[in-house]
Amino acid sequence: MSLSRLGRFPLAAYVAGAVLSACGGAQPTPAAPAAAAWVDPQLQHGHPRGWMRADTSSQDLLYISADFDGVGVVYVYTYPSGQLVGELTGFSFPQFECVDSAGDIFIPSVNESPTTGTIYEYAHGGATPTRMLRDPGAPGGCSIDPTTGNLAVANLSDANNPHGNYGSIAVFAGSQSNPQTFYPSGFAPQTCGYDNQGNLYMSTGGGNRHDLSGFARLAKGSSSFEPLKLNAKISFAHALPSVQWDGKHMTVSSNQGPIAPLYVYRLKIRGDRATVIGTITLHDSPKENHSGQSWIVGRLIFGIDYHLGYRVSRWPYPQGGYPEWNIKHITTSYLLNGLVLSPGSASR
């Protein structure tokens, strides 16, 4: 099936399904890092196009990625005024995003042929990328290590994996080229998030249930993946889970499907066990059609609802409940997917 014919279905869900159908039991084994001689593909797609209002550098900005039939766009809105100030275009299938301490935004995008990825880095408020990194696999999401500045990308699939098409974790040291690549066996990384100590956690696909995720860790300085026992089910019925450090705890979201709230689990991790110590329940429209990435900033959490014209909402964190703010009717043509808040110079 050509990626360009996926229509309105999330690419991440399609790639994850293809990976999971190739998996047997979810029995991860340690993986050693492998060097990959990737370089910035400056001429692969050309520079993405788009526009950005010039007076945005001091403002907090929401970056919302979306795609339709392989045509990608990233909408940029001011926060909290909710004004559209930019549209970045020229991507194919942009996925879950991440942002570093300087406010630079990283947008993973899946290339259709071959199925690899390109990571686009934008300065806060910039209209053209400052760097493009070639990723060996099909990315689902990314995270920045707060201890080193390294960029980690979770790849849903990677044809270079010697254990089969189980994906990979690509770590770009200092967010530069030539990632160190880690290959799991028996599961595929979906999305990932660093904690404050530089340990990388990830949601994983594997086994016979194509709508449930596992949870794993790549500890700082380690080359081995560690599956973690989580006392809750992580569902990705409509969107992949979001994995993020909230300032005190690792969190992972669970998308229960249509007409259901989004759950965000706060975790206490000891050894190989991840225990839910708090559940944040996010309600939205009457149909509860959550999709895409959720993003935690201090005492706020943002998320996407694709009912009534696709909107981004904000809830108090960790209270949850019903949204106290939103941007309505962002689009009716594209499927919203990635979401991050980049602080402006006035907030940094």
Secondary structure by P-SEA (a helix, b strand, c coil): ccccccccccaaaaaaaaaaaacccccccbbbbbbbbcccccccccccccccccccccbbbbbbbbccccbbbbbbbccccccccccccccccccbbbbccccbbbbbbbbccccbbbbbbbccccccccbbbbbccccccccccccccbbbbbbcccccccccccbbbbbbcccccccbbbbbccbbbcccccccccbbbbbbbbcccccbbbbbbbcccccbbbbbbbcbbbbcccccbbbbbcccbbbbbbbccccbbbbbbbbbbccccccccbbbbbbcccccccccbbbbcccbbbbcccccccbbbbbccccccccccccccccccccccbbbbbbccccc
